[in-house]
């Protein structure tokens, strides 16, 4: 059963009417209602607030990293473990093909249902998860395979054990190593890009966001509790943080916005998967035309321009 957000009530009502009309085999009513639905979708989704986009980024039916892996990759084989401690299931790593391009996909996986959410630690990696991602990225570098990072996490796991095993060092090590890695790296924020947990797999040649994803230094809830000491200020914090794809593109903090379906990736999954796959292949082909020195120069200029202003 589809999950509807508070601002989608009119859409739900029309879709329920379509179901009734189809049950009655009333094709004329179905046609009229379909047109009405298209108009309502255009009206609703063309005027979303930042807070509504945040809700879409966290939608329980939204595509997760494994959905993109299964939808895009052929001959996919999963890679496990950081070779030091354990296999962090909040990070997934696959080698396989997207189209005819052999590549490696590394993503943050939130999990569906209580059992899987706990198994995946709600998409919050421990240090060994980031070390696993770096190990597999180095393998990609060794065999000259492009990397696709899929970013989707509330943040790195903040538990005592994670801190004892050097969570901040693991994230910093990824930033350092990935910035100088000699292979094509494409990062895409597919849902929630939270804090250092997202940044740890966001360094590369291209950084893109799905239309309704978010990317932020802190969660709006955390910002509201720190600045206003009031959880009721979450919507105000969301507006102040400028966490949407549109805002971040305007500030040149990301390179591109992937045009997921207007109604959202969760309601048109195949179209969203195709859009991401096309963006990845197009970006890889563009970057292949550059020399190593040109790619490094572009990457360096992009990283050094972050936070600059006039």
C-alpha positions as CSV (number, residue, x, y, z in Angstrom):
1,X,0.0,0.0,0.0
2,X,1.3,3.4,-1.0
3,X,2.2,5.9,1.8
4,X,0.9,9.4,1.4
5,X,2.4,12.5,3.0
6,X,0.2,15.3,4.4
7,X,0.4,17.4,1.3
8,X,-0.5,14.5,-0.9
9,X,-4.1,14.1,0.4
10,X,-5.7,15.5,-2.8
11,X,-3.6,13.1,-4.9
12,X,-4.7,10.2,-2.7
13,X,-8.3,11.1,-3.0
14,X,-8.2,11.2,-6.8
15,X,-6.3,7.9,-7.0
16,X,-8.9,6.3,-4.8
17,X,-11.6,7.6,-7.2
18,X,-9.7,6.1,-10.1
19,X,-9.6,2.7,-8.4
20,X,-13.4,2.9,-7.9
21,X,-13.9,3.9,-11.6
22,X,-11.7,1.0,-12.8
23,X,-13.7,-1.4,-10.6
24,X,-16.9,-0.2,-12.4
25,X,-15.1,-0.4,-15.8
26,X,-16.0,3.3,-16.4
27,X,-13.3,4.2,-18.9
28,X,-14.7,7.7,-19.5
29,X,-14.4,8.5,-15.7
30,X,-11.0,7.0,-15.6
31,X,-9.8,9.2,-18.4
32,X,-11.2,12.3,-16.8
33,X,-9.7,11.4,-13.4
34,X,-6.3,10.7,-14.9
35,X,-6.2,14.1,-16.4
36,X,-7.3,15.6,-13.1
37,X,-4.6,13.6,-11.4
38,X,-1.9,15.0,-13.7
39,X,-3.1,18.5,-13.0
40,X,-3.0,17.9,-9.3
41,X,0.5,16.4,-9.4
42,X,1.7,19.4,-11.3
43,X,0.1,21.8,-8.9
44,X,1.3,20.1,-5.8
45,X,4.9,19.2,-6.8
46,X,5.7,22.4,-8.6
47,X,5.2,24.4,-5.4
48,X,6.9,22.3,-2.7
49,X,8.4,24.0,0.3
50,X,11.9,23.0,1.6
51,X,10.2,21.2,4.5
52,X,8.0,19.2,2.1
53,X,11.1,18.2,0.1
54,X,12.7,17.1,3.3
55,X,9.7,14.8,3.9
56,X,10.1,13.4,0.4
57,X,13.8,12.7,0.9
58,X,12.9,10.7,4.0
59,X,9.8,9.0,2.4
60,X,9.6,5.4,3.6
61,X,8.9,4.2,0.1
62,X,11.8,6.1,-1.5
63,X,14.4,4.2,-3.5
64,X,17.4,3.1,-1.4
65,X,20.8,2.2,-2.6
66,X,20.1,-1.5,-3.1
67,X,17.1,-0.6,-5.3
68,X,19.3,1.3,-7.6
69,X,21.9,-1.5,-7.6
70,X,19.3,-4.1,-8.5
71,X,17.7,-1.8,-11.1
72,X,20.9,-0.7,-12.8
73,X,23.6,-3.4,-12.5
74,X,24.1,-6.6,-14.3
75,X,26.5,-9.4,-13.3
76,X,26.6,-7.7,-9.9
77,X,28.7,-9.3,-7.2
78,X,28.7,-8.0,-3.6
79,X,32.0,-7.2,-1.8
80,X,32.2,-7.5,1.9
81,X,34.4,-6.4,4.9
82,X,37.0,-3.9,5.8
83,X,39.7,-6.5,6.4
84,X,40.3,-5.1,9.9
85,X,37.2,-5.7,12.0
86,X,33.9,-6.6,10.4
87,X,31.4,-6.2,7.6
88,X,29.3,-3.0,8.2
89,X,26.0,-3.7,6.5
90,X,25.1,0.0,6.4
91,X,27.6,0.3,3.5
92,X,27.0,-1.9,0.4
93,X,29.7,-2.5,-2.3
94,X,29.1,-4.1,-5.6
95,X,31.2,-4.8,-8.7
96,X,29.4,-5.3,-12.0
97,X,28.1,-3.5,-15.1
98,X,25.9,-0.5,-15.7
99,X,25.0,-0.7,-19.3
100,X,28.3,-1.8,-20.9
101,X,30.4,0.1,-18.4
102,X,32.1,-2.1,-15.8
103,X,32.1,-0.2,-12.5
104,X,31.9,-0.3,-8.7
105,X,28.9,0.9,-6.8
106,X,29.3,1.9,-3.1
107,X,26.2,3.1,-1.2
108,X,24.6,3.7,2.2
109,X,21.7,1.4,2.8
110,X,18.9,2.3,5.3
111,X,16.9,-0.9,5.2
112,X,13.1,-1.5,5.1
113,X,11.1,-2.9,8.0
114,X,12.2,-3.1,11.6
115,X,14.5,-6.2,11.1
116,X,16.3,-4.8,8.2
117,X,16.6,-1.3,9.6
118,X,18.4,-2.7,12.7
119,X,20.5,-4.9,10.4
120,X,21.6,-1.9,8.4
121,X,21.8,0.3,11.5
122,X,19.3,2.7,10.0
123,X,21.8,3.6,7.3
124,X,24.3,5.0,9.8
125,X,27.8,3.5,9.1
126,X,30.4,2.7,11.7
127,X,34.1,3.4,11.1
128,X,34.5,0.0,9.6
129,X,31.8,0.9,7.0
130,X,33.9,3.8,5.8
131,X,37.0,1.7,5.8
132,X,35.2,-0.9,3.8
133,X,34.2,1.8,1.3
134,X,37.7,3.0,1.0
135,X,39.1,-0.5,0.6
136,X,36.8,-1.2,-2.3
137,X,37.4,2.3,-3.8
138,X,41.1,1.5,-3.8
139,X,40.3,-1.8,-5.7
140,X,38.5,0.3,-8.3
141,X,41.5,2.5,-8.6
142,X,43.8,-0.5,-9.1
143,X,41.7,-1.8,-11.9
144,X,40.8,1.6,-13.3
145,X,37.1,1.2,-12.8
146,X,34.8,4.2,-12.3
147,X,33.0,4.5,-9.0
148,X,29.4,5.4,-8.3
149,X,28.8,6.5,-4.7
150,X,25.1,6.5,-3.5
151,X,24.7,8.8,-0.5
152,X,21.7,8.2,1.8
153,X,22.3,8.5,5.5
154,X,21.1,10.6,8.5
155,X,24.8,10.7,9.5
156,X,27.6,8.6,10.7
157,X,26.8,6.4,13.7
158,X,27.4,8.5,16.9
159,X,27.7,5.6,19.3
160,X,30.4,5.3,22.0
161,X,31.9,2.2,20.2
162,X,32.1,4.1,16.9
163,X,34.0,6.9,18.6
164,X,36.3,4.4,20.3
165,X,37.1,3.0,16.9
166,X,37.9,6.4,15.5
167,X,34.8,7.4,13.6
168,X,36.2,10.9,12.8
169,X,39.5,9.5,11.6
170,X,37.8,7.1,9.3
171,X,35.8,9.9,7.7
172,X,38.8,12.2,7.4
173,X,40.8,9.4,5.9
174,X,38.2,8.9,3.2
175,X,38.2,12.6,2.4
176,X,42.0,12.6,2.1
177,X,42.3,9.4,0.0
178,X,39.3,9.9,-2.3
179,X,40.3,13.5,-3.2
180,X,43.6,12.1,-4.7
181,X,42.2,8.8,-6.1
182,X,43.2,8.1,-9.7
183,X,39.9,6.9,-11.1
184,X,36.6,8.5,-12.1
185,X,34.3,9.1,-9.1
186,X,30.6,10.1,-9.4
187,X,28.7,10.7,-6.2
188,X,24.9,11.0,-6.1
189,X,22.8,12.0,-3.1
190,X,19.7,9.8,-3.6
191,X,17.8,10.6,-0.4
192,X,19.2,12.0,2.8
193,X,22.8,13.4,2.8
194,X,23.5,14.0,6.5
195,X,26.7,15.6,7.9
196,X,30.1,13.8,7.8
197,X,28.4,10.5,7.2
198,X,27.4,11.7,3.7
199,X,30.6,13.7,3.1
200,X,32.8,10.6,3.6
201,X,31.5,9.2,0.2
202,X,30.8,12.5,-1.6
203,X,34.3,13.4,-2.7
204,X,35.0,13.0,-6.4
205,X,34.8,14.4,-9.9
206,X,31.0,14.9,-9.9
207,X,28.5,15.5,-7.1
208,X,24.9,15.3,-8.0
209,X,21.6,15.2,-6.2
210,X,18.2,13.7,-7.0
211,X,15.6,16.3,-7.3
212,X,14.0,15.7,-3.9
213,X,17.1,14.7,-1.9
214,X,18.7,16.8,0.8
215,X,22.4,17.5,1.7
216,X,23.2,19.1,5.0
217,X,25.9,19.8,7.6
218,X,23.4,18.9,10.3
219,X,19.9,17.5,10.5
220,X,17.1,20.2,10.7
221,X,16.1,18.6,14.1
222,X,19.7,19.0,15.4
223,X,19.9,22.5,14.2
224,X,16.5,23.4,15.8
225,X,17.6,21.9,19.1
226,X,20.9,23.7,19.1
227,X,19.8,27.2,17.9
228,X,16.3,27.4,19.2
229,X,16.3,24.6,21.8
230,X,12.8,23.8,20.4
231,X,11.9,20.8,18.1
232,X,8.9,22.8,16.9
233,X,11.3,25.0,14.9
234,X,12.3,22.2,12.5
235,X,10.6,23.8,9.6
236,X,12.3,27.1,10.2
237,X,15.7,25.3,10.5
238,X,15.0,23.5,7.2
239,X,14.5,26.8,5.4
240,X,17.5,28.4,7.0
241,X,19.9,25.6,6.3
242,X,19.4,25.7,2.5
243,X,19.6,21.9,2.1
244,X,17.7,21.3,-1.1
245,X,19.2,20.4,-4.5
246,X,18.0,23.7,-6.0
247,X,19.7,25.8,-3.3
248,X,22.9,23.8,-3.3
249,X,23.2,24.1,-7.1
250,X,22.7,27.8,-6.9
251,X,25.5,28.1,-4.3
252,X,27.7,25.8,-6.5
253,X,28.1,23.2,-3.8
254,X,26.9,20.5,-6.1
255,X,27.5,20.0,-9.9
256,X,24.1,18.7,-11.1
257,X,20.5,17.9,-10.2
258,X,19.2,14.6,-11.6
259,X,15.7,15.1,-12.8
260,X,13.8,12.4,-11.0
261,X,10.1,12.2,-11.9
262,X,8.0,15.2,-10.7
263,X,5.9,13.0,-8.5
264,X,8.9,11.6,-6.8
265,X,11.2,8.6,-7.2
266,X,9.0,6.5,-4.8
267,X,6.0,6.8,-7.1
268,X,7.9,6.3,-10.4
269,X,10.8,4.0,-9.6
270,X,11.9,2.8,-13.0
271,X,12.1,6.3,-14.3
272,X,14.2,7.4,-11.3
273,X,16.5,4.4,-11.8
274,X,16.9,5.2,-15.5
275,X,17.6,8.9,-14.8
276,X,20.4,8.1,-12.4
277,X,21.9,5.5,-14.7
278,X,21.9,7.8,-17.6
279,X,23.6,10.5,-15.6
280,X,26.3,8.2,-14.4
281,X,27.1,6.9,-17.9
282,X,27.0,10.4,-19.4
283,X,29.4,11.7,-16.7
284,X,31.8,8.8,-17.1
285,X,32.0,9.3,-20.8
286,X,32.6,13.1,-20.4
287,X,35.3,12.5,-17.8
288,X,37.0,9.8,-20.0
289,X,37.8,12.5,-22.6
290,X,40.0,14.4,-20.1
291,X,43.5,13.5,-19.2
292,X,44.4,12.6,-15.7
293,X,46.0,16.0,-15.1
294,X,42.8,17.8,-16.4
295,X,40.6,15.6,-14.1
296,X,42.8,16.4,-11.1
297,X,42.8,20.1,-11.9
298,X,39.0,20.1,-12.1
299,X,38.6,18.2,-8.9
300,X,41.1,20.5,-7.1
301,X,39.3,23.6,-8.3
302,X,35.9,22.2,-7.2
303,X,37.1,21.4,-3.7
304,X,39.0,24.7,-3.2
305,X,35.9,26.7,-4.3
306,X,33.7,25.3,-1.6
307,X,32.6,27.9,0.9
308,X,34.1,30.8,-1.2
309,X,32.0,34.0,-1.4
310,X,32.1,37.6,-2.5
